[in-house]
Amino acid sequence: HVANLLVHLLVILLRLESEDTLPQNESTGDVSKKLNEFENRAEIIDAADRIAEYFRLNFNVIIPSTDYEQILLLIAISVDHDITKLDQIIEKEFVESVGSVLQHVSERYGTPAFSREFILQFSLHMYQARQRYEYSISYPNPLGLEIKKDYAPIYDMAVYFAHRFCRLYSIELSEDEIAFIAFHLGAYLENNETSAGCLTVAVVVEAYHTFSSKLINDIRNIYSTEIASIEVFTLNRYILIHPECDLLITTIRNHTEHPHRVLVSPILTKQNIIDIWSMIQEIHSEMIMDNSAVFLKRMLHKDLYFRDIPFDSPEECIRFLGNRCRKLGFVQPEFIQDVLLRESVSSTAFTDYVAIPHSISHFPDQSFVCVLHNSTPLAWSGKNVSFVLMIGITESDMKYFNDSFGIIIDKFSSKESTNALLKSGSFEEFSEILLSRN
């Protein structure tokens, strides 16, 4: 919980350094009365004073009264416990509820199961988020928009979690709080990604090197979770056979080229290990891109491509696109309402040019992407979007959601790709640009 407190203090510091202060009407009220509920009241105030002084001396930041009140309550929430074991700080039922919702997240998005340790730590974060709601603490997060745009698939998982959690406890969480949830989920998933272990590797090394067997063993041991098979070749045999492989590792500088080739020393150096690892990640990314592009191509339908249809609101647009999908047999009527519900939890305008409305609970009858491209942008939750891509993915296809979603966001995050999409005038042109690697 100390690390969690530090994250929130960092966010306050970043916000104040950018001169983004809370309005006075955001004050939490009579904090002194609230602090009477906590033990160690004097120590809490002293800690807040020390933090304020540290901000002043080291960052030349003066903490306004409204932020100081938030810091007081954050410290109080973090330290008001008589016991140190995390699973005893919060009632067991709450921890089990958080774990249950996380299990739903894992099942829906096909992520690795969340560990008991993470569930306990994350439960503390959600316990504090619920208390912030009860104390009416408005908690701005200056990193929120960046997290939403740069880590859209993770942010969507956070929206799904927040929706189920809020229904369970009859509370509301802001987009800033959802961004904090995304931060925690993303950090965990990044450190617990499962590898497919599917790469085929060819190693070219001269037979006279007595240490070639050590090189092969080191590669096998270091990258065991990434590699399905390794074949070893002399240079002449490799040129003669020219075997197909995902990755070529070679100790010889001049020979046949390969799109994924790493030159290494006969004895692996630290830099060699890093270079091989980087190339493996590049290959995985390309495989994901290829698989997702195939899936996206299957989802695109000419009958679900619309050009220059004006709407007065996002809801009107969602209902129009949803009804067209319904008439063609892609969705049931309740799917449209579920998309509107998802939109009410957090806007799906992830970039300045595209909104990607989608459901939060219901699945369609068939996976699809329904596209609207307007020359005149549509006002959408503070953004003006030229494209609306309504997405529906069946339960069996949800394993493709994160990567496909990421591809779309990446396309609209690139100025070059976005400009090309804006200039497209037909379904065929749009599809070609969206699915291209460039």
C-alpha positions as CSV (number, residue, x, y, z in Angstrom):
1,H,0.0,0.0,0.0
2,V,3.0,2.3,0.4
3,A,3.8,1.9,-3.3
4,N,0.2,2.7,-4.1
5,L,0.3,5.9,-2.1
6,L,3.5,6.9,-3.8
7,V,1.9,6.4,-7.2
8,H,-0.9,8.8,-6.2
9,L,1.5,11.3,-4.8
10,L,3.4,11.2,-8.1
11,V,0.3,12.0,-10.0
12,I,-0.4,15.0,-7.7
13,L,3.1,16.2,-8.3
14,L,2.8,15.8,-12.1
15,R,-0.5,17.7,-12.1
16,L,0.8,20.5,-10.0
17,E,4.0,20.9,-12.0
18,S,1.7,21.3,-15.1
19,E,-0.2,24.0,-13.1
20,D,-3.4,21.9,-13.1
21,T,-4.9,22.7,-9.7
22,L,-8.2,21.6,-8.3
23,P,-10.9,24.2,-8.2
24,Q,-11.9,25.3,-4.7
25,N,-15.3,23.7,-4.9
26,E,-13.6,20.3,-5.2
27,S,-12.6,20.6,-1.5
28,T,-13.3,17.6,0.5
29,G,-14.9,19.7,3.2
30,D,-14.0,19.7,6.9
31,V,-11.0,17.4,6.8
32,S,-10.2,17.8,10.5
33,K,-13.5,16.2,11.3
34,K,-12.8,13.3,8.9
35,L,-9.4,12.8,10.5
36,N,-11.0,12.4,13.9
37,E,-12.2,9.0,12.6
38,F,-8.5,7.9,12.3
39,E,-6.0,6.9,14.8
40,N,-2.6,8.6,14.6
41,R,-4.2,11.9,13.5
42,A,-1.1,13.9,14.6
43,E,1.3,11.6,12.7
44,I,-0.9,11.8,9.5
45,I,-0.8,15.6,9.6
46,D,2.9,15.5,10.2
47,A,3.5,13.2,7.3
48,A,1.4,15.5,5.0
49,D,3.4,18.5,6.2
50,R,6.7,16.7,5.4
51,I,5.4,15.8,1.9
52,A,4.4,19.4,1.3
53,E,7.8,20.7,2.4
54,Y,9.6,18.1,0.3
55,F,7.6,19.2,-2.8
56,R,8.5,22.8,-2.1
57,L,12.2,22.3,-1.5
58,N,12.8,19.8,-4.3
59,F,10.3,20.7,-7.0
60,N,9.5,24.3,-6.2
61,V,5.8,23.3,-5.9
62,I,3.5,24.8,-3.4
63,I,0.6,22.4,-2.6
64,P,-2.8,24.2,-2.6
65,S,-5.2,23.5,0.2
66,T,-7.5,21.3,-1.8
67,D,-4.6,19.0,-2.8
68,Y,-3.2,19.1,0.8
69,E,-6.6,17.8,2.0
70,Q,-6.5,15.0,-0.5
71,I,-3.0,14.1,0.6
72,L,-4.2,14.0,4.3
73,L,-7.0,11.6,3.4
74,L,-4.7,9.5,1.2
75,I,-2.3,9.0,4.0
76,A,-5.1,8.3,6.5
77,I,-6.6,5.7,4.2
78,S,-3.2,4.1,3.6
79,V,-2.0,3.9,7.3
80,D,-5.2,3.4,9.3
81,H,-4.6,-0.3,9.9
82,D,-3.6,-2.0,13.1
83,I,-2.3,-5.1,11.3
84,T,0.3,-5.6,8.6
85,K,-0.8,-8.6,6.7
86,L,-2.5,-7.4,3.5
87,D,-5.1,-10.1,3.4
88,Q,-6.2,-9.1,6.9
89,I,-6.4,-5.4,6.3
90,I,-9.6,-5.7,4.2
91,E,-12.6,-7.9,4.9
92,K,-12.3,-11.3,3.2
93,E,-15.6,-10.8,1.3
94,F,-14.2,-7.7,-0.4
95,V,-11.0,-9.4,-1.5
96,E,-13.1,-12.3,-2.8
97,S,-15.3,-9.9,-4.8
98,V,-12.3,-8.2,-6.4
99,G,-10.8,-11.6,-7.2
100,S,-14.1,-12.7,-8.8
101,V,-14.3,-9.6,-11.0
102,L,-10.7,-10.1,-12.0
103,Q,-11.5,-13.6,-13.0
104,H,-14.3,-12.3,-15.2
105,V,-11.7,-10.0,-16.8
106,S,-9.3,-12.8,-17.4
107,E,-12.0,-15.0,-18.9
108,R,-13.4,-12.3,-21.1
109,Y,-10.1,-11.0,-22.5
110,G,-8.1,-14.3,-22.4
111,T,-5.4,-12.9,-20.1
112,P,-3.3,-15.0,-17.8
113,A,-5.0,-15.7,-14.4
114,F,-4.3,-13.1,-11.8
115,S,-2.1,-14.3,-8.9
116,R,-3.2,-14.3,-5.3
117,E,-0.6,-11.7,-4.5
118,F,-1.8,-9.3,-7.1
119,I,-5.4,-9.8,-6.1
120,L,-4.5,-8.8,-2.5
121,Q,-2.5,-5.7,-3.5
122,F,-5.2,-4.7,-6.1
123,S,-7.9,-5.2,-3.5
124,L,-6.2,-2.6,-1.3
125,H,-6.2,-0.2,-4.2
126,M,-9.9,-0.7,-4.9
127,Y,-10.6,-0.5,-1.2
128,Q,-9.0,3.0,-1.2
129,A,-10.8,3.9,-4.4
130,R,-14.1,3.0,-2.8
131,Q,-13.2,5.1,0.3
132,R,-12.3,8.0,-2.0
133,Y,-15.8,7.8,-3.5
134,E,-17.3,7.7,0.0
135,Y,-15.3,10.8,1.1
136,S,-16.2,12.5,-2.2
137,I,-12.5,12.9,-3.2
138,S,-12.2,13.9,-6.8
139,Y,-8.9,12.5,-7.9
140,P,-7.5,13.9,-11.2
141,N,-5.0,11.8,-13.0
142,P,-2.9,13.8,-15.6
143,L,-1.7,10.5,-17.1
144,G,-5.2,9.3,-17.7
145,L,-5.6,10.4,-21.3
146,E,-2.2,9.1,-22.3
147,I,-3.0,5.7,-20.7
148,K,-6.3,5.6,-22.5
149,K,-4.8,6.4,-25.9
150,D,-1.5,4.5,-25.7
151,Y,-2.8,1.4,-23.8
152,A,-6.3,1.3,-25.2
153,P,-6.8,-2.5,-24.8
154,I,-5.7,-2.4,-21.2
155,Y,-7.8,0.6,-20.6
156,D,-10.8,-1.3,-22.0
157,M,-10.2,-4.1,-19.5
158,A,-10.1,-1.5,-16.7
159,V,-13.5,-0.1,-17.9
160,Y,-14.9,-3.6,-17.8
161,F,-13.6,-4.2,-14.3
162,A,-14.8,-0.8,-13.1
163,H,-18.3,-1.4,-14.5
164,R,-18.7,-4.7,-12.7
165,F,-17.1,-3.4,-9.5
166,C,-19.3,-0.3,-9.5
167,R,-22.5,-2.3,-9.9
168,L,-21.4,-4.6,-7.1
169,Y,-20.9,-1.7,-4.6
170,S,-23.3,0.8,-6.0
171,I,-20.6,3.5,-6.6
172,E,-19.3,5.5,-9.5
173,L,-15.6,5.7,-10.6
174,S,-14.3,8.5,-12.8
175,E,-12.2,8.1,-15.9
176,D,-9.2,9.1,-13.8
177,E,-9.9,6.3,-11.4
178,I,-10.3,3.9,-14.3
179,A,-6.9,5.0,-15.6
180,F,-5.4,4.0,-12.2
181,I,-7.0,0.6,-12.6
182,A,-5.5,0.3,-16.1
183,F,-2.1,1.2,-14.7
184,H,-2.3,-1.7,-12.2
185,L,-3.6,-4.2,-14.7
186,G,-1.1,-3.2,-17.4
187,A,1.8,-3.5,-15.0
188,Y,0.8,-7.0,-13.9
189,L,0.0,-8.3,-17.4
190,E,3.3,-6.9,-18.9
191,N,5.2,-8.9,-16.3
192,N,3.1,-12.1,-16.7
193,E,2.7,-12.5,-20.4
194,T,2.7,-16.1,-21.6
195,S,4.8,-17.0,-24.5
196,A,3.6,-19.1,-27.4
197,G,7.0,-20.8,-27.6
198,C,6.5,-21.3,-31.3
199,L,9.6,-19.9,-33.0
200,T,11.8,-22.0,-35.2
201,V,15.5,-21.1,-35.1
202,A,18.4,-21.9,-37.4
203,V,21.9,-21.5,-36.0
204,V,24.8,-21.2,-38.4
205,V,28.2,-21.9,-36.8
206,E,31.4,-23.4,-38.1
207,A,31.9,-27.0,-37.0
208,Y,35.5,-26.5,-36.0
209,H,34.5,-24.3,-33.1
210,T,34.8,-26.6,-30.1
211,F,32.5,-24.3,-28.1
212,S,29.6,-24.4,-30.6
213,S,27.8,-26.9,-28.4
214,K,27.9,-24.4,-25.6
215,L,26.5,-21.7,-27.8
216,I,23.6,-24.0,-28.8
217,N,22.9,-25.0,-25.2
218,D,23.0,-21.4,-24.0
219,I,20.4,-20.4,-26.7
220,R,18.2,-23.3,-25.7
221,N,18.4,-22.5,-22.0
222,I,18.0,-18.7,-22.2
223,Y,15.1,-18.7,-24.7
224,S,13.5,-22.0,-23.8
225,T,10.0,-20.5,-23.5
226,E,10.2,-18.8,-26.8
227,I,11.6,-21.5,-29.1
228,A,9.9,-24.5,-30.5
229,S,12.9,-26.0,-32.3
230,I,16.6,-25.3,-33.1
231,E,18.5,-26.7,-36.1
232,V,22.3,-26.2,-36.4
233,F,24.0,-25.8,-39.7
234,T,27.4,-25.1,-41.1
235,L,27.5,-22.3,-43.6
236,N,27.8,-24.5,-46.7
237,R,24.9,-26.7,-45.6
238,Y,22.7,-23.7,-44.8
239,I,23.3,-22.2,-48.2
240,L,22.6,-25.6,-49.9
241,I,19.4,-26.3,-48.0
242,H,18.3,-22.7,-47.2
243,P,15.8,-24.0,-44.6
244,E,12.8,-22.0,-43.6
245,C,12.9,-20.6,-40.1
246,D,11.6,-17.7,-38.1
247,L,14.9,-16.6,-36.7
248,L,18.5,-17.0,-38.0
249,I,21.3,-16.8,-35.4
250,T,24.8,-16.8,-37.0
251,T,28.4,-16.4,-36.0
252,I,29.4,-15.7,-39.6
253,R,29.2,-12.2,-41.0
254,N,28.8,-12.8,-44.7
255,H,26.2,-15.2,-46.1
256,T,22.6,-15.4,-47.3
257,E,20.4,-12.8,-45.8
258,H,17.4,-13.4,-43.6
259,P,14.6,-10.9,-42.6
260,H,15.2,-11.8,-38.9
261,R,19.0,-12.4,-38.6
262,V,21.2,-11.8,-35.5
263,L,25.0,-11.9,-35.7
264,V,26.5,-13.2,-32.5
265,S,29.9,-14.1,-31.1
266,P,30.8,-17.8,-30.7
267,I,30.4,-17.2,-27.0
268,L,27.3,-15.2,-26.3
269,T,27.8,-11.7,-24.9
270,K,25.3,-9.7,-22.9
271,Q,24.6,-7.6,-26.0
272,N,24.1,-10.8,-28.0
273,I,21.5,-11.9,-25.6
274,I,19.7,-8.6,-25.7
275,D,19.9,-8.5,-29.5
276,I,18.3,-12.0,-29.8
277,W,15.6,-11.1,-27.3
278,S,14.8,-7.9,-29.2
279,M,14.5,-9.8,-32.5
280,I,12.3,-12.4,-30.9
281,Q,10.0,-9.6,-29.7
282,E,9.9,-8.1,-33.2
283,I,9.0,-11.5,-34.7
284,H,6.2,-12.0,-32.1
285,S,4.9,-8.5,-32.9
286,E,4.9,-9.3,-36.6
287,M,3.1,-12.6,-36.0
288,I,0.5,-10.8,-33.9
289,M,0.1,-8.2,-36.6
290,D,-0.3,-10.8,-39.3
291,N,-2.9,-12.8,-37.3
292,S,-4.8,-9.8,-36.3
293,A,-4.8,-8.4,-39.8
294,V,-6.3,-11.7,-41.1
295,F,-9.0,-11.5,-38.3
296,L,-9.7,-7.8,-39.0
297,K,-10.1,-8.5,-42.7
298,R,-12.7,-11.1,-41.9
299,M,-14.5,-8.6,-39.7
300,L,-14.8,-5.9,-42.4
301,H,-17.9,-6.0,-44.6
302,K,-18.7,-3.7,-47.5
303,D,-22.4,-3.6,-46.4
304,L,-21.2,-2.2,-43.0
305,Y,-19.2,0.7,-44.5
306,F,-20.9,4.2,-44.5
307,R,-19.8,7.5,-45.9
308,D,-20.8,11.0,-44.9
309,I,-23.9,10.5,-42.8
310,P,-24.4,13.4,-40.4
311,F,-25.5,12.8,-36.8
312,D,-26.4,15.1,-33.9
313,S,-24.9,12.9,-31.2
314,P,-22.8,9.8,-30.5
315,E,-25.9,8.0,-29.3
316,E,-27.7,8.7,-32.6
317,C,-24.7,7.4,-34.5
318,I,-24.4,4.3,-32.3
319,R,-28.1,3.5,-32.8
320,F,-27.9,3.9,-36.6
321,L,-24.8,1.7,-36.9
322,G,-26.2,-0.8,-34.4
323,N,-29.6,-1.1,-36.3
324,R,-27.8,-1.7,-39.6
325,C,-25.8,-4.5,-38.0
326,R,-29.0,-5.9,-36.5
327,K,-30.8,-5.9,-39.8
328,L,-28.0,-7.8,-41.4
329,G,-28.0,-10.4,-38.6
330,F,-24.8,-9.5,-36.8
331,V,-26.4,-8.5,-33.4
332,Q,-29.5,-8.7,-31.3
333,P,-31.3,-5.5,-30.1
334,E,-29.8,-5.7,-26.6
335,F,-26.3,-5.4,-28.1
336,I,-27.0,-1.8,-29.1
337,Q,-28.1,-0.9,-25.5
338,D,-25.0,-2.6,-24.2
339,V,-22.8,-0.5,-26.5
340,L,-24.5,2.7,-25.2
341,L,-23.9,1.4,-21.6
342,R,-20.2,1.0,-22.4
343,E,-20.1,4.5,-23.8
344,S,-21.7,5.9,-20.6
345,V,-19.0,4.4,-18.5
346,S,-16.1,5.9,-20.5
347,S,-16.0,7.5,-23.9
348,T,-14.6,5.3,-26.7
349,A,-13.1,8.3,-28.5
350,F,-9.6,7.0,-28.0
351,T,-7.8,9.5,-30.3
352,D,-8.7,12.8,-32.0
353,Y,-9.9,11.1,-35.1
354,V,-11.7,7.8,-34.2
355,A,-14.3,6.5,-31.8
356,I,-14.6,2.7,-31.3
357,P,-17.9,2.0,-29.6
358,H,-18.3,-1.6,-28.5
359,S,-20.2,-3.7,-26.0
360,I,-19.3,-4.2,-22.3
361,S,-21.1,-7.5,-21.6
362,H,-23.1,-8.8,-24.6
363,F,-21.5,-10.6,-27.6
364,P,-22.7,-10.3,-31.2
365,D,-23.9,-13.3,-33.3
366,Q,-21.0,-12.7,-35.7
367,S,-17.8,-10.7,-35.4
368,F,-17.8,-7.4,-37.3
369,V,-16.4,-3.9,-37.7
370,C,-19.0,-1.3,-38.8
371,V,-17.4,1.8,-40.3
372,L,-18.6,5.4,-40.6
373,H,-16.3,7.8,-42.4
374,N,-17.4,11.4,-42.3
375,S,-15.7,14.3,-44.0
376,T,-17.3,16.6,-41.4
377,P,-16.1,15.4,-38.0
378,L,-18.7,14.4,-35.4
379,A,-18.5,15.8,-31.8
380,W,-17.8,12.9,-29.5
381,S,-17.1,13.5,-25.8
382,G,-14.8,16.5,-26.3
383,K,-13.2,15.2,-29.5
384,N,-14.1,15.6,-33.1
385,V,-13.9,12.3,-34.8
386,S,-14.0,11.6,-38.5
387,F,-14.3,7.8,-38.1
388,V,-16.6,5.7,-36.0
389,L,-15.7,2.0,-35.9
390,M,-18.3,0.0,-34.1
391,I,-16.8,-3.4,-33.1
392,G,-18.5,-6.6,-32.2
393,I,-16.5,-9.7,-31.3
394,T,-18.0,-13.0,-30.5
395,E,-17.1,-14.8,-27.3
396,S,-15.0,-17.4,-29.2
397,D,-13.1,-14.6,-31.1
398,M,-12.3,-12.6,-28.0
399,K,-8.8,-13.9,-28.0
400,Y,-8.2,-11.6,-30.9
401,F,-9.7,-8.5,-29.2
402,N,-6.6,-6.9,-27.6
403,D,-4.3,-7.2,-30.7
404,S,-7.0,-6.2,-33.2
405,F,-8.0,-3.3,-31.0
406,G,-4.4,-2.3,-30.7
407,I,-3.8,-2.3,-34.4
408,I,-6.7,0.1,-35.0
409,I,-5.5,2.5,-32.3
410,D,-2.0,2.3,-33.7
411,K,-3.2,3.2,-37.1
412,F,-5.1,6.3,-35.9
413,S,-2.2,7.3,-33.6
414,S,0.1,7.6,-36.7
415,K,-0.2,10.9,-38.5
416,E,0.8,9.3,-41.8
417,S,-1.7,6.4,-41.5
418,T,-4.4,8.8,-40.3
419,N,-3.9,11.1,-43.2
420,A,-4.1,8.2,-45.6
421,L,-7.3,7.0,-44.0
422,L,-8.8,10.5,-44.1
423,K,-8.1,10.7,-47.8
424,S,-9.7,7.2,-48.5
425,G,-12.9,7.4,-50.5
426,S,-14.1,3.8,-50.6
427,F,-14.4,0.6,-48.5
428,E,-11.6,-1.0,-50.5
429,E,-9.2,1.9,-49.9
430,F,-10.1,2.1,-46.2
431,S,-9.5,-1.6,-45.8
432,E,-6.2,-1.7,-47.6
433,I,-4.8,1.1,-45.5
434,L,-6.1,-0.2,-42.2
435,L,-4.7,-3.7,-42.9
436,S,-1.3,-2.6,-44.2
437,R,1.8,-3.0,-42.1
438,N,3.0,0.6,-42.8
